[in-house]
């Protein structure tokens, strides 16, 4: 018998949960199994998961194959009907020790093939917290799960459920343990991070959590926050951006588009002017701030003029790191019923957005030459600046340490120190 093999698809939160599942499966004594943690963000993500399942079945013909994650939650029958699959478990079930104990105890027939309950009935975050994951330099800490919003293109709330927050005291204790282990950077992660606290007593905000972490964990050198919704940013988070050098000057924004009509059809809560104003204010408070953003190309009804507004937003917000998504219809979402854009046009627009992003990266890299940075080493020769820019070194450094470096050059992908 052998230890379980895990295959992860999708976001940082999924990767975090794989680490938790490894613990749970190990405690249960599960052996000779393959677990695929799926993503449902696009139809392509589901297709890739199915492809991975078929490959893994061929590679491990005698293993028990278990499918979980967001796609398993939103369309369990899709995977249950695959001949390669032995069991399908939901996003709630995958974080429960009893599920893994049942799978390990009897996989012959008594265990239900599909264990997927109503995710909307879940009111608490997973009880199984792990002390971060990542490298010896950086740890990701889950502080929130689920989403209360219903963007017309998004299936994720039906895979993750409504928003649930990890209490601040639990988060602080976890980060203290990570710092005690020598970690120099912590990244707060969640599905809808800026909704953190809305379900907790006194309804604190994400900025309150950030300020509390920085105050109560003074030995934490670097705190980073992952993707946020700029329209939900609170005053304390803006205060932290302005006054806390240990909060890294890099924000990834869930913008999705740059045209007001498309934003309304997406059921987003901001307009293009809101996004531009936020970026200007954040950079005014923190001049070295850099932005990443998610942008969808080819959303239903998008005209060329509407797309041009999205393209212009890249420079108007001075975005550096773009995640470009060609629109992919998800069955069951309102957008899937809207008039579609031609597939060739979607592909071409996505390519233009990516090209604009590459130009922004080149500008950013060129501007760093001659600058001084504190670089967190991810391995002996590569680390990242405060803005998450990759830096390569000619001489070996100590992994996990923060190194003061002067940038002496740049390629089209990274900096050289």
Secondary structure, DSSP 4 states (H G I P E B T S, - for coil): --BPEEEE-S-HHHHHHHHHHHHHHHHHT-BSEEEEEE--SSHHHHHHHHHHHHHHHHHTTTSEEEEEEHHHHH-HHHHHTSTT-SEEE-TTGGG-HHHHHHHHH--SSSS-SEE---GGG--S--S---S--B-SSEEEEE-EE------TT--HHHHH-S-EE--HHHHHHHHHHHHHTT--EEEEE-SSGGGTTTTSTT---HHHHHHHHHHH-TT--EEEE--B-GGG--HHHHHHHHH-TTB-SEEEEEEE-S-HHHHHHHT-S--HHHHHHHHHHHHHH-TT-EEEEEEEES-TT--HHHHHHHHHHHHHTT--EEEEEE----TTSGGGGSPPPPHHHHHHHHHHHHHHHHHHHHHHHHHHTT-EEEEEESSSSEEE-TT--EEE-SS---TT-EEEEE--EE-SS-EE-
